[in-house]
Amino acid sequence: MSQPFKVVIPARYASTRLPGKPLLGIAGLPMIAHVCKRASEAGAEEIIVATDDGRIMQTVQDLGFNAVMTRTDHQSGTERIAEVAQQRGWAEDTVIVNLQGDEPLIPPDYIRDVAAALAGQQHAGIATLAAGIIDADEIFNPNAVKVVLDQHGYALYFSRAPIPWERGNFSATGGTPSGKMPYLRHIGIYAYRVAFLQRYCQWPASVLETVESLEQLRILWQGEAVRVQTVAQTPPAGVDTLEDLQRVEKLLAKVYCLND
């Protein structure tokens, strides 16, 4: 029997590019409702939306899900989740999945996969996902975060740059990978144990994460292990812009039509 896990969904109202993003309508429901549904479909034992805005909290509660108010000064969703764990008094070995509030298309299987990747781990207090890169152009796309693993499935490094760099095949303007090893794209969903979150919140930002603008590099900087589970493919992108919202609306409308 798989280990139970909780899902916490950080949801801020003050998005720079799309204010009020969690409450924007998609296929007749607020976006946060779709994210909560994905968590429910994954079989989470408890689902909590962590927000700093009363409008989001009220909407989530009206939908029949749990929401808690958290501080407004958090620098990341990880810190917001740590506050929820502290509020609830969860045990140190509790597994929590961090599901972003703008990911209405995340496959429920992936939520289970990242929780399972952490369950039973003695070496790592955090797990995440990655998928193989098929399109070579994606290797050179700085918006696609790459990850390189060791032989045991732990992260060696995350980067926006093409890693590993194939010296004989790549140039400053691109290139074609040799096929000697798979290139992996990081998928930004995480599972943590509460004990890890307690440590994480004591660490200052690292030089690496500042340079690459990747929060997960703080963990490697501290010498901690990150377990990475590979999955079949990268899920559809989340919602950052109005164009993203319209794209997701069309995709979800098709899904719901097929399920009717």
C-alpha positions as CSV (number, residue, x, y, z in Angstrom):
1,M,0.0,0.0,0.0
2,S,1.4,3.4,-1.0
3,Q,2.2,6.0,1.7
4,P,-0.5,8.6,2.2
5,F,0.3,12.1,1.1
6,K,-1.1,15.6,1.4
7,V,-1.3,18.3,-1.3
8,V,-0.8,21.9,-0.6
9,I,-1.6,24.4,-3.3
10,P,0.1,27.9,-2.9
11,A,-2.2,30.5,-4.5
12,R,-1.5,34.2,-4.6
13,Y,-3.8,36.9,-5.9
14,A,-1.1,39.4,-6.8
15,S,0.4,37.8,-9.9
16,T,2.4,40.4,-11.9
17,R,1.4,39.2,-15.4
18,L,-2.1,38.0,-14.6
19,P,-3.6,39.5,-11.4
20,G,-6.2,37.4,-9.7
21,K,-5.0,34.3,-11.6
22,P,-6.4,31.6,-9.3
23,L,-9.9,33.0,-9.7
24,L,-10.0,33.4,-13.5
25,G,-12.6,31.3,-15.1
26,I,-11.7,28.2,-17.2
27,A,-14.5,26.0,-18.6
28,G,-17.0,27.5,-16.2
29,L,-15.0,27.2,-13.0
30,P,-12.2,29.2,-11.3
31,M,-8.8,27.9,-12.2
32,I,-8.1,26.9,-8.6
33,A,-11.1,24.6,-8.8
34,H,-9.4,22.6,-11.6
35,V,-6.2,22.3,-9.7
36,C,-8.0,21.1,-6.6
37,K,-9.8,18.5,-8.7
38,R,-6.5,17.2,-10.1
39,A,-5.2,16.7,-6.5
40,S,-8.5,14.9,-5.6
41,E,-8.2,12.6,-8.6
42,A,-4.6,11.8,-7.5
43,G,-5.9,10.4,-4.2
44,A,-4.4,12.9,-1.8
45,E,-5.6,12.3,1.8
46,E,-5.8,16.0,2.4
47,I,-5.9,19.0,0.1
48,I,-5.3,22.6,1.3
49,V,-5.0,25.8,-0.7
50,A,-2.5,28.1,1.0
51,T,-3.3,31.7,0.2
52,D,-2.8,35.3,1.5
53,D,-6.0,36.6,0.0
54,G,-9.5,36.4,1.5
55,R,-11.2,36.3,-2.0
56,I,-9.3,33.1,-2.9
57,M,-9.9,31.6,0.5
58,Q,-13.7,32.2,0.3
59,T,-13.9,30.8,-3.3
60,V,-12.1,27.6,-2.4
61,Q,-14.3,27.1,0.6
62,D,-17.4,27.7,-1.5
63,L,-16.1,25.0,-3.8
64,G,-16.0,22.5,-0.9
65,F,-12.2,22.4,-0.5
66,N,-10.0,23.5,2.4
67,A,-8.1,26.8,2.4
68,V,-5.9,28.5,5.0
69,M,-4.6,32.0,5.3
70,T,-0.8,32.4,5.4
71,R,1.5,35.4,5.8
72,T,2.0,37.9,3.0
73,D,5.8,38.1,3.2
74,H,6.7,34.7,1.9
75,Q,9.3,34.7,-0.9
76,S,8.2,31.4,-2.4
77,G,5.4,28.8,-2.4
78,T,7.8,26.4,-0.5
79,E,7.9,28.8,2.5
80,R,4.1,29.2,2.3
81,I,3.7,25.4,2.5
82,A,6.1,25.2,5.4
83,E,3.8,27.7,7.3
84,V,0.8,25.4,6.6
85,A,2.7,22.4,7.9
86,Q,3.6,24.3,11.1
87,Q,0.0,25.6,11.5
88,R,-1.4,22.0,11.2
89,G,1.3,20.4,13.4
90,W,2.1,17.8,10.8
91,A,4.6,15.1,11.8
92,E,8.2,15.4,10.5
93,D,7.8,12.4,8.2
94,T,4.6,13.7,6.5
95,V,4.8,13.7,2.7
96,I,3.5,17.0,1.2
97,V,3.2,17.6,-2.6
98,N,3.6,21.2,-3.7
99,L,1.1,21.6,-6.5
100,Q,1.2,25.1,-8.1
101,G,-2.1,26.9,-8.3
102,D,-1.7,27.7,-12.0
103,E,-1.3,24.1,-13.2
104,P,-4.9,23.0,-14.0
105,L,-3.6,20.4,-16.6
106,I,-1.2,18.5,-14.4
107,P,-1.9,14.8,-14.8
108,P,-3.1,13.3,-11.5
109,D,-0.7,10.4,-12.1
110,Y,2.2,12.8,-11.8
111,I,1.0,14.0,-8.4
112,R,1.1,10.4,-7.2
113,D,4.4,9.7,-9.0
114,V,6.2,12.5,-7.1
115,A,4.8,11.4,-3.8
116,A,5.8,7.8,-4.5
117,A,9.3,8.9,-5.5
118,L,9.8,10.3,-2.0
119,A,8.1,7.5,0.0
120,G,10.6,5.2,1.5
121,Q,13.5,7.5,0.8
122,Q,16.3,7.6,3.4
123,H,18.7,9.7,1.4
124,A,16.5,12.6,0.2
125,G,13.9,14.7,1.9
126,I,12.6,16.1,-1.4
127,A,11.6,14.6,-4.8
128,T,10.6,16.0,-8.2
129,L,9.9,14.9,-11.8
130,A,11.6,15.1,-15.2
131,A,10.8,14.0,-18.7
132,G,12.9,13.4,-21.8
133,I,13.4,16.2,-24.2
134,I,12.4,15.2,-27.8
135,D,12.8,18.5,-29.6
136,A,16.5,19.5,-29.8
137,D,15.5,23.2,-29.8
138,E,14.1,22.8,-26.3
139,I,17.6,22.0,-25.0
140,F,18.7,25.5,-25.9
141,N,15.5,27.2,-24.6
142,P,16.2,29.0,-21.3
143,N,12.6,28.7,-20.3
144,A,13.0,24.9,-20.3
145,V,14.9,24.0,-17.2
146,K,17.2,21.0,-17.7
147,V,18.4,18.5,-15.0
148,V,21.3,16.1,-15.0
149,L,21.1,13.0,-12.8
150,D,23.6,10.7,-11.2
151,Q,23.5,6.9,-11.7
152,H,21.1,6.5,-8.8
153,G,18.5,9.1,-9.9
154,Y,19.5,12.0,-7.8
155,A,20.0,15.5,-9.3
156,L,23.5,16.7,-10.0
157,Y,22.5,20.1,-11.3
158,F,19.5,22.1,-12.7
159,S,20.1,24.8,-15.3
160,R,18.5,26.9,-17.9
161,A,21.5,26.3,-20.0
162,P,22.0,23.2,-22.3
163,I,23.4,20.6,-19.9
164,P,25.3,18.4,-20.4
165,W,27.2,20.5,-23.0
166,E,28.3,18.3,-25.9
167,R,31.5,20.0,-26.8
168,G,31.9,18.3,-30.1
169,N,28.3,18.9,-31.3
170,F,27.1,22.2,-29.7
171,S,27.9,25.8,-30.6
172,A,26.8,29.1,-29.2
173,T,23.9,29.1,-31.8
174,G,22.7,25.5,-31.2
175,G,23.5,22.0,-32.4
176,T,22.3,18.4,-32.5
177,P,22.7,16.1,-29.5
178,S,24.6,12.9,-30.2
179,G,22.0,10.6,-28.6
180,K,24.6,9.2,-26.2
181,M,22.5,10.2,-23.2
182,P,18.9,11.5,-22.7
183,Y,18.4,15.2,-22.1
184,L,15.8,15.8,-19.3
185,R,13.5,18.7,-18.7
186,H,12.6,19.4,-15.1
187,I,8.9,19.4,-14.2
188,G,8.2,21.8,-11.4
189,I,6.2,19.7,-9.0
190,Y,7.8,18.7,-5.7
191,A,7.2,16.3,-2.8
192,Y,8.7,17.2,0.6
193,R,8.9,15.7,4.1
194,V,8.0,18.2,6.8
195,A,11.5,17.8,8.4
196,F,13.0,18.9,5.1
197,L,10.8,22.0,4.9
198,Q,11.9,23.0,8.4
199,R,15.5,22.9,7.3
200,Y,14.9,24.6,4.0
201,C,13.3,27.7,5.7
202,Q,16.5,28.2,7.7
203,W,18.7,28.5,4.6
204,P,19.5,31.8,2.9
205,A,19.2,32.2,-0.8
206,S,22.3,30.9,-2.6
207,V,24.4,32.5,-5.3
208,L,23.5,29.7,-7.7
209,E,19.7,30.2,-7.4
210,T,20.1,33.9,-7.8
211,V,22.2,33.6,-11.0
212,E,20.0,31.0,-12.6
213,S,16.7,32.1,-11.0
214,L,16.0,28.5,-9.9
215,E,14.9,28.0,-6.3
216,Q,15.8,24.3,-6.3
217,L,19.5,25.1,-6.6
218,R,19.4,26.3,-2.9
219,I,19.0,22.7,-2.0
220,L,22.0,21.4,-3.9
221,W,24.0,24.4,-2.6
222,Q,23.3,23.0,0.9
223,G,24.6,19.6,-0.1
224,E,21.1,17.9,0.2
225,A,19.9,15.3,-2.2
226,V,17.0,15.7,-4.6
227,R,15.4,12.5,-5.9
228,V,14.2,12.8,-9.5
229,Q,11.6,10.4,-11.0
230,T,11.4,10.4,-14.8
231,V,8.0,10.3,-16.4
232,A,6.8,9.7,-20.0
233,Q,6.4,13.3,-21.1
234,T,6.3,17.0,-20.0
235,P,2.7,18.0,-19.1
236,P,1.0,20.9,-20.9
237,A,2.3,24.3,-19.6
238,G,0.5,26.1,-16.8
239,V,-1.0,29.6,-16.9
240,D,1.2,32.7,-16.8
241,T,-0.5,34.9,-19.4
242,L,-3.9,35.6,-21.0
243,E,-2.8,33.5,-24.0
244,D,-2.0,30.6,-21.7
245,L,-5.5,31.0,-20.2
246,Q,-7.2,30.8,-23.6
247,R,-5.1,27.7,-24.5
248,V,-5.9,25.9,-21.3
249,E,-9.6,26.8,-21.7
250,K,-9.7,25.1,-25.1
251,L,-7.9,22.0,-23.9
252,L,-10.1,21.6,-20.8
253,A,-13.3,22.2,-22.9
254,K,-12.3,19.3,-25.1
255,V,-11.6,17.0,-22.1
256,Y,-14.9,17.7,-20.5
257,C,-16.8,17.2,-23.8
258,L,-15.1,13.8,-24.1
259,N,-16.1,12.8,-20.6
260,D,-19.8,13.8,-21.0
